[in-house]
Amino acid sequence: MRTDDLIKALDADASSKAIPLLSAWWLAAGAGAVIAAVVFLLTIGPRPDFMAAAHTMRFLSKFVFTIVLAVSAFALIRALSTPGASTGRAMAWMAAAPVLVAVAVLLELFMVPEALWGTRMVGSNMMLCMGFIPLIGIGPLAIFLWMLRYGAPTRPVLAGAVAGLLAGGLAATFYAAHCFD
C-alpha cells in the first residue's frame, strides 16, 4: 500500500461518525427498559390491586430503593466505560440504595411486632421474586455488557459487576409492581 492510499484510508475511517458514548449509554438504558417491560408484561405483569397498593408507603418504597440502585449504577457504569473518567462521586452514590434500605428496615423494626419480623424479612413470594428478577433482567444485562465493549473500561470486572447491578435494579423496579411483600 502506498502512503497516499494509507492516508486516504485513515481519513475515511476518521470521517465515520460513531455515536458518542454517553448517547449510546442512554440508548442502551432505554432499550434495556423496553426489553424489561416487555418481559415483565408478558410474564407476570403488575399486581391486580396495583392502584390501591400505590397509595401505601411500603409499596412505593420498593420503587425508591430499586430506582436509586439503577440510577447510581447507571452513573457508575458510564464512568467506568470511559478511560480516565473519574468514578469517585458515582462510586459514592452506590451506597445510597443500601443506606436507604437499612433506614427502612430500622423503621420497619420499630413499627412491626417482633413476632412478625421473620415473616416480613423473607416474605411470602421469595421464590417467585428470585426467579423473575433474573428473567426480567437478562435482556438488559446482555445490552449493558455489549455496551461495555463499545466503551473501553479499564476495570472490566468491576464494570461487569456494575452492569449486573444496573440490570438487577432495572428488573427489580419492574418486579416491584408485582410484588405483594
N, C-alpha and C positions, 0 to 999 in steps of 0.2 A: 504494500500500500504506500502510495506516495504521501508526502507531508501535506500537500494541499487536500487530498482526499480525506486524510485523517482529521484535518481541521474542519472540513465540511461536515464530516460525520459527528464530531464532537459538538459542533454548532447546532446540528439538527437535534441531537439529544438534549441539549440545553434549552432549546426553544419549546420542548414539550411542557405543557403547564399541568403539573400534578396538583391535585387539591391540597391545600395547606393541612398540616397535621391536626391543628385544632378543629378545623371544619370537618375533617374526616372523623374525628372522635365524636363530634356532635351527631353526625350522620349515623355512626355506629351505635350510639346510645339510642337514637330514635328507632333504628332498625331492631335493636335488641328489645326495646319496649314493645314494639309491634308484635314481634315473634312471641314474647312472653304473654302478651294479652291474648293472642290467638290461641296459644296452647291452653292458657287458663280458661278461656271461654268455651273451648271445645272439650275440655275435660271435666272440671268440677264447677266452674262458674261461681258467682257470688252467692253468699248465703241467702236463703229466702227472705229473711227479715232484715236485709241489709239497711233499708231506710230507717227502721226503728233502732237498729244497733248503732247507726251512725250518730245517734244523739247521746251515746254513752262515752265517757272518758276512757274507759278500758279499751273499747274498740278503736277509738281514734288514736290512742297512744301507740298501738301497734304500727300504724302508718307513720307516725312521727319517728319511731325507732328505725324502721326499715328504710325510710326515705333519707334520714340523716346518714345511715350507713352507706347507702348507694351514692349519695351526693359526695360524701367525703372520699369514698373510694374512687369516684369518677375524677375528682380533682387530683388525687394522688396518682392515678394511672396515667393521666395526661402528662403530669410532670415526669413520671418515670420513663415514659416513652420518648422523651426529648433529652438527648445527651446534653449534659451541662446545666439542665434546668434545676432550680432549687426545689427540693422536696420537703424542706423543714416545716413550713406552715401547713402544707397538705397532710404531712405525716402527723402533725399535732392534732389536726381535726379528726383523724381516725379514732381518737379517744372519745369523741363526742357521743357516739351511739352507746358504747359500753357504760359510760358515765350516766347517761340518761336512763338506761335500763337499771343500773344499780340504784339510782334515786327512786325509780318507780317501784322496784322490789321492796325497798325500805318502807316506802309509803304503804304499799300493799300489806306488809307485815304488821303495820300499826292498825290497819283497818279491818283485816280479816281475822277471825278467831283462829287460835293456834291449831285447833283440830283440823282445819281446812288447808293448812299450809302445804301439805304433801300433795293433795289433790290439785291445788292451784298451780303448784310448781310443775307438775307433769302434764296436767290437763287430761282431757278425755279423747283427744284426736291426735296423739303424738305420732302414731304410725302413719296416719294419713298425711300429716304435716311433713314428716321425714321422707315420704315418698314423692309428694307432689312438688315441693320446693325444688329439688334437683331436676325433676321433669320439666318444670316451667323454666328453669334457669339454664338448661343445657344449650339451647339455641343461642341465647345471649352470650354465654361463655365462649362458644365457638367464634362468634363475631369478635369479641373482645380479644381473644388470643390471636386471631387473624390480624386484628388492628395492631397488635404489638409487633408483628412482623413488618407492618407498614412504617412504624416508627423505628427507633433504634435504642431500646432500653439498655442501659449499662449494667443494670442489676436484673437479669431476666427471671430469676427465681422469685424475687420479691414482686416483680411486675406480674408474673403469672398468678401468684397468690392474691394480689390485689384484684386481678381480673376475676378470680373466683369470688372474692368478697363483693365486687360490683354486681356480678351476675346473681349471686345469692341474695343480696339486698334488693335487687330489682324483682327477683322471683318471689321473695318473701313479702314484698309490698303487694303484689297481686294476690298471693295466698291469704294475706291478712283480710281480704274482702270476703273470704270464705270461712275463715277460722271462727269456731264457736267458743274457743277457750279464752 
